[in-house]
Amino acid sequence: MNFNEQVTERMIRYAKTDTQSSPSSGTVPTTMKQFDLARMLRDELKEIGASDVYLDEEKCVVYGLLPGNTGKGMPIGYIAHMDTAPDASGTDVKPWVLKDYDGGDIVLNKEKNIVMKAADFPNLQMYTGQDLILTDGTTLLGGDDKASIASIMTMAEYYCANPGIPHGDIAIAFTPDEEVGGLARDLDLERFGAKIAYTLDGDHLGYYMDETFNASQAYITVTGRSVHTGTAKNIMVNASDIAAEIMNSLPKYEKPQYTEGREGFFHIISCHSTCEHAELTLIIRDHDSEIFAQREAYLRKVVDRVNRIYDNAAELVIKEQYRSLKEVIDTVPFMIDDLKQAIRDCGIEPKTEAFRGGTDGSALSWRGLPCPNLSAGYENAHGRFEYVPVQSMEKNVHILLRLNEIYAGKENV
């Protein structure tokens, strides 16, 4: 089965639709343009023959169902996000296909002399001889996560066009705002239907994720007291100095630029300060839940110490963002065993690593929908040098088909 043309056409069409989300918006979704792709996907699901197709016009979530045809099997679901990251422009994306990549530098934009150098991006060598979907070097591509949507939709079309192929119920959902912390919060689990699911999001074909960071975001406000510098002695309380003292109290080498693998960190996102007022925003990350709790406790101690010295000048608020998949996924080990088997049966050796981030599945798992992750296969996400190997999307279609075959033979529980 060759799905090359289908995934290519879909990826290009979806990439041209601007769905960039916004971290500063107060709307749901954070940008209304995400509805453009949502409506496209709703219509496409109807056209190919999916059932129970529905677009939540308030929450911007698309649902569809491929009803099982065997009278048995365990229902399974697939989830991908529609938005693209705010890190690089997602407007006027110009995707194009480089056939049979030769392993060398790639001229993305001759007019602007934008070149993707093979020496700067060593992963390119893995795709020599393959077809790459690229940008013109002025925008991101949106393979994160539209490559996954292309694979899921191609899988759905295949079943609808071949109704005799046995499979159980397959639920599909596309969600907004993953890139800005939405984490599928508005996915209606009852409407979705399946009790277990897989997200598709991440680079490196054949990778799966059953462990993510535990994550929280901390907000610290410091109230100072400003007076003329000429008469400031024993009166002035400089909020900027106190903010700097808090930042300098964080472990120097427990920051993103010094950590890897399962090492956690503190990361200052922003600091805005004057003598009168300072605001700090930082994130806390760790794979180990106990160490993560210790990190939050350490930050509280830092602020408590400052408050003892400066008469309660600082206020700390810590908000949970998501928790690691692992504790939930460990209760359904067959999901990982089956995913590894499907990947292996498609000629790829499955690999995993503790993901240094979160997925929609992080939140969904703790809401009661166990949801490990299968990588989509894109590369250099969130930037102008993003690309998607066509063969990776095509291979993911085969992995999904094999996974569905495995679940069709399982007893529903």
N, C-alpha and C positions, 0 to 999 in steps of 0.2 A: 504494500500500500504506500503510495507516494502522496504526501500532503504538501509538497514544496510550494506549489502555486497558491494553494489556499492560505497557508500561514503567511506567505509573503504579501499577498494582496491585502489580507486583513491588517497585518502589522502596519503597512504603509498607510492604509485608510485611517486606522485609529490614531496613528502618530500625527496625522495632519489636523486632528481635532484637538484644540487647545483645552486641556483639562487641569491646568496648574492650580493647586490649592494654595490657600493663604494662611500663614500662622497668626495673622493679626485680625482676621475677620471675626465678627461676632455672629455671622449667619450660619444656617445649616442648609446645604453644605456651605463650606467657607467661600466658594465661588460658584455663581450660578451657571458658569459655562460648563461645569461638569455634567449638567443636564443634557448638553449636546450629545455627548457620547452615550449617556444613559438611555436617551431616547433612540439613538441609533441601534444600540444593543437590544433594547426591547423590541424594536421593529424587526431586527434581524432574527431574533429568537422565534418570533411569530412566523416569519417567512420560511424558515427552515423546518418548522413543524413542531417546535417544542410546546409543551403543555404548561398550563397554569402560569403563563407569562404575566408579570406584573411589575410596574414601575411605581414605587412610592413617590408620589409627586411632592411630598413634604420633606422626606428624608433623603431622597436621591439614591435609593437602593433598588437594583434590578434583580428580579427573581425569575427562575425558570425551572422546569422539571422535565426529565426524560423518563417517562413511566416504564417500570420494568415489564418485561414480556415473558418471564419464566414462572411467575407465580410464587417465587421464592427468592432467596438471596438477601443479603444485608444492604439496606439503603446506604448510599455514600454521597457526600457532597463535595463541591469544589468552589473555592472563593478566591477572587482576585480583586485588586483595587483599581479604580478608574483614574485617579488623580495622578499628576506628575509633580515632582518636587519643586519648591520655590527657589532652589539653589542656582538654577540657570533658567534662561528664558524658555518658555514653552509656546511662544507665539510664532506663527508662520513657520512651523517646522517643515523642512524640505528633505524628506527621506529619499534615499536612492540606494540602489543595489550594486555592489561590487561583486561581479561574478568571478569565481575561481581565484580567490585572493592568492597572490604570489609570495607572501611573506615579507614584503618590503614596506617602505613608507607609503602612506596613503594621502594623496592630495585631496583634501575635503573641499577646499575653496580656492581655486586658482587665482581668482581676482583679488582676494584678500590674503593670499599666501598663507592659508591655514593648512598645516600639514600634521597628520598624526604619524609620529615617528615610531617605528618599530622598536627602537632602542628605549624609548620612554614607556612603552606599553608592552612588556614582554609576553603577556598572555596572548597577544596577537599570533604568536608562532603556533599556538595550538590549533589555529583555524586556517592554516595554509591549505589551499585547495577547496575551501568552502566559500559559500556566498554570504556576504556581510551586508546588512542594512545599516546605513550610516546617515549622518546629518551633513549639512554644509558647513559645519564648524561654528555656527553662530547661535545655535540653540541646543538644548538636550534633545534626545530622540524620543524618550518616553517608553523604552522597552521595559522599564520599571514603572508600570507593571503590565503594559499593553501586550508584551510578548506572551504573557500568561493568558490574557484574554483571547488572543489569537489562537492559542493552542486549545483552550477550553471550547471556544466556539467551533473550531474545526472538528474536534471530537464530537460535539453535539450534532453538527451537520452530518457527520458520517453515520451516526446511529439513526437519525431521522431518514436518511436516504437508503438505509439498509435495515429495515425493520425486523428482519429475520435473525439478526445477530443477537444472541442471548445476553441480557444484562438485567440487573436489578434496578430499582429506582435510583436515579442520579439527580441530585439537587444541585442547582447552580445559583450563585449570587455574585453580583458585582457591587462594590461599595465605594463611597467617596472618602477623601480626606485622610487616607492612611499616612501620607507623608507629613502631615502636621498633627499627628497624634489622635486621629479619629478612631482608629483601632476598631472599626466595624461596630461602634457602639449602638448604631441604629438598626443593625441587622435583626429582624424579627425571627427569632429562633423557631417559633411555632409555625410561621408561614414557610420558613426554609425547609422544615420537615425532617431532614436527616439528623440522626443523633451523633454522628461522627463525621468529620470532614477534613479536607486538606486545603491549606492555602498554597498558592503558587506565587512565590515572590523571592527573588534572590539571584545572585550570579552563579556561575560555574555549573554547567549541566551535570546532573547526576548527584548533586549534593542534596542532602536532606537535613532538616534541623528539628531536633527534639529538645533543645535547650536554648533559652534566650537569657538576656539580662533580666534581673529584677531592677525596676526603675522608679525613681521618684524625682520630682522637681522641687527645689527649695527657693523660697522668696525671703529675702532679708531686707528689712527697711531700717534705716538708722536715722534718728532724729538728733540733730546737733543744735548748737546755740552760737549764733554769729554776733560778734561785736567788732568794733573798730580794732584793727590790729595794734594800734598804739596803746590801747587800754585792755588788751585781751587777757593778760596774765591772771590765771585762776578763775577766769570767767568763761572764755571761749571753750566750746566743745566742738571739735571739728569732725563732722560726719564722714568726710573723705578719709581722714586718718583712721577712724574706727573701721571703716569698710576695708581699708588696706590691711589693717591688723587682722581682720577676720580672714581675708584671702591668704595672707602670709601664714596663718595658722594651719592651713590645709597641707597635708603631706606633699612635699615637693615633687616626688617621683610617682605619686599616685594620681596621675593626670593622663589624658588620652595619648598625648605625644610620647609617653614613656611606658605605655602598657600594651599588652597583646594577649591573645589566647583567653584564658579564664581570669585574667587579672582585672579587677575592678578599678574604679576611679571616681574622683570628684572633677567636675568641669565647670568653670565659670563661663556662663553664656554671655552675660552682660554686666556692666557696672556703670551706673550713672550717678554722679555725686557732685555736691557742692558742700560748702561748710555747714549749711543748715540741714541738708537732706541727702541721703544716699540710698540707692536701691541696687541690690545684688540679686541676680538670678543664676542659679547653678543647678546642675543635674547630678544625681548620684546613681552609680551603676555597679552591680556585682552579680555574678552568676550564683554564688553561694548565698542562700537566704539568710543564714546566720551572720555571715560577714557583712551582708547588706544592711541588716538591722544594726550592726555595730557601727557602720558608717553613719547612719542617720543619728545614732546616739552620740557619736563623736561630734557631729556638727552642732547638736544641741548643747553639748558641753562647751564648745567654743563660744557660742552665743551667750550662754549663762555666765561664763568667765568675763566676757566683755561687759555684760550688764552689771556684774558686781563692781567692776572698776568705774564704769561710766553711768551709774545710776539709771539702769534700765533704758539705755538709749536705743537698743536694738530689739526688733521683733522678728521672729522666725515662724514661717509657715511652710510645712512640708506636705506636698500632695503626691499620693501614689499615682503613677502613670500606668504601669503594667507589672505583672509578675512573670517569673520564668515559666515556660511551658513544662519544664521537666517533671515537676511534682504531679501534674495531671497526666501527662503522656505516659509516665511510668505505670499508671494504673491500667493502661490499655496497650500493653507491649505488642500485641498482634498488629497494631497499626503501623509500627515501624518495621516489624518483620515482613509484613505484606508489601510495604513500600519498597524495601530493599530487594525483595524478590522480584517485583515488577521492574525495577531499574536494572537488576542483573539479567533478567530474561530479555531485556532489550539491548544487551551487549555492552553495558556500562557497569563498571565496578562502583557500587554506591559508596559515597564518602560523606562524612559528617564532621562538624566542628561546632563548638559552643558559639552561637551567633552573638556577635558583639553589637546587639541592637534588640529591637522587638519586632514582632509581626502582629497582624490582625489576630492571628491565632493565639498570641499571648493572652490577650483579653478574652477572646472567645472561649478558650479552654477553661478559664476560671469562671466563665458564665455558664459552664455546663456542656459546652460543645468541644470535646477533645479535637485538637486541630493542629497537628504537626505540619511542617512546611516542606514543599518540594521546590527546588530552585527553578527559576524560569529560564536561566541560561544567558541573560544579558550581561554585558560588560561595561565598566566605566560609568555606572549609573550616576545620575544627578549632575552631569557635566556635558560640555560641548563635544567631548570625544567618546560619547556613548555609542555603542554599536550592538547589534543583535545578529548572531549567526543564524541563518535560516535553518540550517540543519539541527540546531539546538531546539528551536520551536517544534520542528517536525518530529524530532525524537521524543519530545515531551508528549506529543499526541499519542505516540505508540506506548509510552509509559502509562498514560491514563487509561488507554484501552486495555492494557494488560492488567492494571490494577482493578478495573471494573470487572474483568473476567474472573479475577480472584474472588472479589466480593460477591459475584453472582453465584459462586459455589459455596458461600458461607450460609450458615443457618442464621436467620434473623433473630435478634434477641431484643 
